[in-house]
Amino acid sequence: MSKNNEGLGKTVGVVLALCLVCSIVVAGAAVGLKPLQEKNAALAMQQNILDAAGVLETGMDVPAVYNDRIKPLVISLQDYQVMQDKNPAEFDNRKAANDPDTSTQLEKANDIAGLGSMENMTEVYLVTDENGNRNGAVLHIRGQGLWGTMYGLISLEDDFNTVRGVNFYEHSETPGLGGEITNPSWVKSWVGKEIYGDDGKVKFDLVKGGADSEHEVDALSGATLTSNGVDALISFWMGDKAYAPLLDKLRKGELTNG
């Protein structure tokens, strides 16, 4: 073998060895950081839930307040019963929606929010006041926006009709247009609005030109498709094929802490 070939062989060997070492280091770092990433993700969700519930304050001990004021339950969206065998701390709504074994494909005519599939179970967060009395609930919502899925939480007062707060914590909408779904002033405009009319049907609506009723919120200026998406996801999730039967049970006191 020529010296050139020997030199090339050594170079390739060194490169392969370096690649192997780097791969081991990266894989080890990923595994080592996973618990911290999961902990941070759980903390962020707790903050989002407390924010939607109107409880979040600057500097508060989020885990402590969450554990004191929030009671998470995994609820079947098929018979609306508490799933006692499911640990809320280990449950992931998004995984449930994406897993064929724990979700149901939606017929196009019923899929007004553009979900594709709907989870068969969901995590619901019952809210209590400072004295431990039931004080509403926080629910997961999601739907198709202009550029992708908008993920959020909506909090209802103890009548399970009046909006306490909303938090769209993940989206890919256009900054300054559809991205205004996170604008604090627009989010605040939801507070006190009512989801249902006297007939029990969803009456909540995003309108152009000025909201003037207890069921209306101003649409986002220059973001028609995002506004339509928000309108559709509220209509779906608050409707009969999603949360309406659950909320009826909560109003009647037929579903409590499990």
C-alpha positions as CSV (number, residue, x, y, z in Angstrom):
1,M,0.0,0.0,0.0
2,S,1.4,3.4,-0.9
3,K,2.1,6.1,1.7
4,N,-0.7,8.2,0.2
5,N,-3.2,5.4,0.7
6,E,-2.0,4.8,4.3
7,G,-2.4,8.5,5.0
8,L,-5.9,8.6,3.6
9,G,-6.8,5.5,5.6
10,K,-5.6,7.1,8.9
11,T,-7.5,10.4,8.1
12,V,-10.8,8.5,7.4
13,G,-10.3,6.5,10.6
14,V,-9.7,9.7,12.7
15,V,-12.8,11.3,11.1
16,L,-15.0,8.2,11.8
17,A,-13.7,8.0,15.4
18,L,-14.5,11.7,15.9
19,C,-18.0,11.2,14.4
20,L,-18.6,8.3,16.8
21,V,-17.4,10.2,19.8
22,C,-19.6,13.3,18.9
23,S,-22.6,11.0,18.3
24,I,-22.2,9.5,21.8
25,V,-21.8,12.9,23.4
26,V,-24.9,14.3,21.6
27,A,-27.0,11.3,22.4
28,G,-25.8,11.3,26.0
29,A,-26.7,15.0,26.3
30,A,-30.1,14.5,24.8
31,V,-30.9,11.7,27.2
32,G,-29.5,13.6,30.2
33,L,-31.4,16.8,29.4
34,K,-34.7,15.0,28.7
35,P,-35.9,15.1,32.4
36,L,-35.1,18.8,32.6
37,Q,-36.9,19.5,29.3
38,E,-40.0,17.6,30.5
39,K,-40.0,19.5,33.8
40,N,-39.8,22.8,32.0
41,A,-42.6,21.8,29.7
42,A,-44.8,20.8,32.6
43,L,-44.0,24.1,34.4
44,A,-44.9,26.1,31.2
45,M,-48.2,24.3,30.9
46,Q,-49.0,25.0,34.6
47,Q,-48.3,28.7,34.0
48,N,-50.6,28.6,30.9
49,I,-53.4,27.0,32.9
50,L,-53.1,29.4,35.8
51,D,-53.0,32.3,33.3
52,A,-56.2,31.2,31.6
53,A,-57.8,30.7,35.0
54,G,-56.9,34.3,35.9
55,V,-54.8,33.1,38.9
56,L,-51.3,33.7,37.6
57,E,-49.3,36.5,39.3
58,T,-45.8,37.7,38.8
59,G,-43.3,36.0,41.1
60,M,-45.7,33.4,42.5
61,D,-44.6,29.8,43.2
62,V,-46.4,28.3,40.2
63,P,-46.2,24.6,41.2
64,A,-47.4,25.3,44.7
65,V,-50.4,27.5,43.5
66,Y,-51.2,25.0,40.7
67,N,-51.3,22.1,43.2
68,D,-53.4,24.1,45.6
69,R,-55.9,25.6,43.1
70,I,-56.1,23.2,40.2
71,K,-57.5,19.6,40.1
72,P,-56.6,17.8,36.9
73,L,-58.8,15.0,35.7
74,V,-58.6,12.8,32.6
75,I,-62.1,12.7,31.1
76,S,-63.5,10.4,28.5
77,L,-65.0,12.3,25.6
78,Q,-67.2,9.3,24.7
79,D,-69.1,8.8,27.9
80,Y,-67.9,11.9,29.9
81,Q,-66.7,10.0,32.9
82,V,-63.5,10.4,34.9
83,M,-60.9,7.9,33.8
84,Q,-59.7,6.7,37.1
85,D,-57.0,4.5,35.6
86,K,-55.3,7.5,33.9
87,N,-52.7,9.6,35.8
88,P,-53.2,13.2,34.8
89,A,-49.5,13.9,35.5
90,E,-48.6,11.4,32.8
91,F,-51.3,12.2,30.3
92,D,-50.5,14.1,27.1
93,N,-53.5,15.6,25.1
94,R,-51.5,16.0,22.0
95,K,-50.2,12.4,22.0
96,A,-53.8,11.2,22.6
97,A,-55.0,13.1,19.6
98,N,-52.3,11.9,17.3
99,D,-52.4,8.2,18.4
100,P,-54.9,6.1,16.3
101,D,-55.5,3.9,19.3
102,T,-56.7,6.9,21.4
103,S,-58.3,9.1,18.8
104,T,-61.2,9.1,16.3
105,Q,-61.0,10.3,12.7
106,L,-63.5,13.1,12.2
107,E,-65.9,13.2,9.2
108,K,-65.2,16.2,7.0
109,A,-68.6,17.6,7.6
110,N,-68.1,17.6,11.3
111,D,-64.5,18.8,11.3
112,I,-65.2,22.5,11.3
113,A,-61.9,23.2,13.2
114,G,-59.7,21.3,10.8
115,L,-58.5,18.8,13.4
116,G,-58.4,15.6,11.3
117,S,-58.8,13.5,14.4
118,M,-60.1,14.0,17.9
119,E,-58.8,12.5,21.1
120,N,-61.1,10.0,22.9
121,M,-60.1,11.5,26.2
122,T,-58.8,14.8,27.4
123,E,-57.4,16.5,30.5
124,V,-59.7,18.9,32.3
125,Y,-58.6,21.2,35.0
126,L,-61.1,22.0,37.7
127,V,-60.4,25.3,39.4
128,T,-61.0,26.0,43.1
129,D,-61.0,29.3,45.0
130,E,-58.8,30.1,47.9
131,N,-61.2,28.3,50.2
132,G,-61.1,25.1,48.2
133,N,-64.6,25.6,46.6
134,R,-65.1,24.7,43.0
135,N,-64.7,27.8,40.8
136,G,-64.9,26.8,37.2
137,A,-62.7,24.8,34.8
138,V,-60.0,25.1,32.2
139,L,-60.3,23.2,28.9
140,H,-57.9,22.4,26.0
141,I,-58.9,23.9,22.6
142,R,-57.2,23.8,19.3
143,G,-57.9,24.4,15.6
144,Q,-56.5,25.3,12.2
145,G,-55.3,28.8,11.7
146,L,-53.8,30.4,8.6
147,W,-50.4,28.6,8.9
148,G,-50.9,25.8,11.3
149,T,-52.7,24.5,14.4
150,M,-53.5,27.0,17.1
151,Y,-53.3,25.4,20.6
152,G,-54.9,27.1,23.5
153,L,-56.8,26.9,26.8
154,I,-60.1,28.4,27.7
155,S,-61.3,29.0,31.3
156,L,-65.0,29.2,32.2
157,E,-66.6,30.5,35.4
158,D,-68.6,28.2,37.6
159,D,-71.7,28.5,35.4
160,F,-69.6,26.8,32.7
161,N,-70.7,29.4,30.2
162,T,-69.0,32.7,31.0
163,V,-65.4,33.1,29.8
164,R,-62.9,33.8,32.6
165,G,-59.9,33.8,30.3
166,V,-58.2,32.4,27.2
167,N,-54.6,31.6,26.4
168,F,-53.4,30.6,22.9
169,Y,-50.0,29.4,24.0
170,E,-48.7,27.9,20.7
171,H,-49.4,29.0,17.1
172,S,-47.7,29.9,13.9
173,E,-49.9,32.9,12.9
174,T,-48.5,36.0,11.2
175,P,-46.9,38.5,13.7
176,G,-48.9,41.7,13.9
177,L,-51.9,40.1,12.2
178,G,-53.1,36.6,13.3
179,G,-50.4,36.6,15.9
180,E,-52.5,39.1,17.8
181,I,-54.4,36.2,19.3
182,T,-51.8,36.6,22.1
183,N,-52.3,40.3,22.5
184,P,-53.2,41.0,26.1
185,S,-55.9,43.6,25.2
186,W,-57.6,41.2,22.7
187,V,-57.4,38.3,25.2
188,K,-58.9,40.5,27.9
189,S,-61.9,41.3,25.6
190,W,-63.0,37.7,26.0
191,V,-63.5,38.0,29.7
192,G,-67.1,38.0,30.7
193,K,-68.4,36.9,27.3
194,E,-70.9,34.0,27.2
195,I,-70.5,30.9,25.0
196,Y,-74.1,29.7,24.9
197,G,-77.4,31.4,24.1
198,D,-80.7,30.8,25.9
199,D,-81.3,27.7,23.8
200,G,-78.1,26.1,24.9
201,K,-76.5,26.3,21.5
202,V,-73.1,27.9,20.9
203,K,-73.7,31.6,20.2
204,F,-70.1,32.9,20.7
205,D,-68.9,34.8,17.6
206,L,-66.0,36.8,16.4
207,V,-67.4,39.8,14.5
208,K,-66.1,42.6,12.3
209,G,-67.1,46.1,13.0
210,G,-67.4,46.1,16.7
211,A,-68.7,43.5,19.2
212,D,-71.8,44.7,20.9
213,S,-73.3,41.8,22.7
214,E,-72.4,39.4,25.5
215,H,-71.6,36.7,23.0
216,E,-69.3,38.7,20.7
217,V,-65.6,39.5,20.5
218,D,-64.0,41.7,17.9
219,A,-62.4,39.8,15.0
220,L,-58.6,40.4,14.5
221,S,-58.0,43.3,12.1
222,G,-56.4,42.1,8.8
223,A,-56.5,38.4,9.9
224,T,-59.8,37.0,8.6
225,L,-58.6,33.4,8.3
226,T,-57.1,33.4,11.8
227,S,-60.4,34.9,13.2
228,N,-62.4,32.3,11.3
229,G,-60.2,29.6,12.7
230,V,-60.7,30.8,16.3
231,D,-64.5,31.1,15.7
232,A,-64.6,27.5,14.3
233,L,-62.5,26.0,17.1
234,I,-64.8,27.5,19.7
235,S,-67.9,26.3,17.9
236,F,-66.4,22.8,17.7
237,W,-65.0,22.4,21.2
238,M,-68.0,24.0,22.9
239,G,-70.4,22.0,20.8
240,D,-72.3,18.7,21.3
241,K,-69.5,16.6,19.8
242,A,-66.9,17.8,22.3
243,Y,-67.4,19.6,25.6
244,A,-71.1,20.6,25.7
245,P,-72.2,17.3,27.4
246,L,-69.3,17.5,29.9
247,L,-70.1,21.1,30.8
248,D,-73.8,20.1,31.3
249,K,-72.6,17.4,33.7
250,L,-70.5,19.9,35.6
251,R,-73.4,22.4,35.9
252,K,-75.6,19.7,37.3
253,G,-72.9,18.5,39.7
254,E,-72.8,15.1,38.2
255,L,-69.1,15.1,37.7
256,T,-66.9,16.4,40.5
257,N,-63.4,15.6,41.5
258,G,-63.7,11.9,40.7
